[in-house]
């Protein structure tokens, strides 16, 4: 899914690309596996399916249906049954598992080998192509996260603006490129916390501090920013291929600290981790009595109970980062991606993919790990250099 910034007349446009839970494949590139099947009598279908579920479950092919139905001469239905995975030289009865061989003999089946798609479809279009080989099931995302089906123009501009600010943070530290993270409450368009990598503790890199403010304030600050060429490269994604420019990006080189013989290093203080820490510190400041409450009362805090500098905040103290968005200059590593799972972040936006250690599409795809107890939506935001220069500089 790509959302375009229609304000630009350039062929290069701003884009927000959804990174799905599983990789999508072109129809002719979808991985397949061989299976053993047979045409069966319709009256035997239910009995055979029940037996096969017991003796030959399709553990890694849950999306593939056991029975294929098609019409032949004069509309007469023909049923084909998937028996089991095919092994090499499994065209003969003697090469089948014993239980399958007994079924073939009992029902006098004539077997053949065919192909089915190895992975479940990630879109309706992909599912339609899969079914041309053999029927599969398609389950669209059950969660309802804003942006999965598209962004409005206003939402798109908000995303582009916050990503510009994130890239500004990532490249504003004495000319060094690092990763930056900005946590945003999308309901109020308010920045909750922001930070840069702090794995290096020396005079060469400055520590970022937590910031709060509105989206409009950040745009005003951006207009006064003097961005370097490195920022422009980051916006169009080309910087990801320049190793010398990413040496200080913690998520791109998560093990670099282990190879250092001098200096003071903290391997876990990646930008996302530090931003989470700043968000927690903000909550402690706004809700000083929160930790003294019982777990039940923590969910019943009233807005009138907490005031800070004359400003009122949401009526219930946020549970970690539930419902928040986070913007990252680089795709996070596995450590940061898991930390954001535990924080209950709702959406993750990143600018540049991380081919070295990226956990959200480049190397791993953590958002598709169904065993986790929380799942967020992931988007890549692409801001071409020309659009950025016209709008900000």
Buried (B, 14 or more C-beta within 10 A) or exposed (E): BEBEBEBBEEEBBBBBBBBBBEEEBEEEEBEBBBBBBBEBEEEBBEEBBEBBEEBBEBEEBEBBBBBBEEEEEEEEEEBBBBBBBBEEEBEEEEBBBEBBBEBBEEBEBEBEEBBBBBBBBBEEEBBEBBBEBBBBEBEEBEEEEBBBEEBEEEBBBBBBBBBBBBBBBBBBBEEBBBBBBBBBBBEEBBBBBBBBBBBBEEEEBEEBEBBEBEBEBBBEEBEEBEBEEBBBBBBBBEBBEEEEBBEBBBBBBBEBBEEEEEEEBBBBBBBBBBBBBBBBEBBEEBBEEBEEBEEEEBEEBEEEEBEEEEEEBBEEBBEBBEBBBBBBBBBBBBBBBBBBBEBBBBBBBBBBBBEBBBBBBBBBBBBBBEEEEEBBBBBBBBBBBBBBEEBBE
